[in-house]
Amino acid sequence: MQGYEWLIVAALVLVLFGGSQIPKLARSLGSAQREFKQGLKEGAAEADEKAKSASASESTSTDES
């Protein structure tokens, strides 16, 4: 999108939500973004933990053979 298109979008948001609602909307979007990033980190940590435990159990089963 070019500069003038962003101005049109910003004007529409201002008209639809009003000036007092925009800070509240921005705060809620920031909060949602932080929660999403935290969820991604937790999911990645959980996946790493599962991969390590699977790798450890795989190496113990090959040692027993």
Secondary structure, 3 states (H helix, E strand, C coil): CCHHHHHHHHHHHHHHHCCCHHHHHHHHHHHHHHHHHHHHHHHHHHHHHHHHHHHHHHHHHHHHC
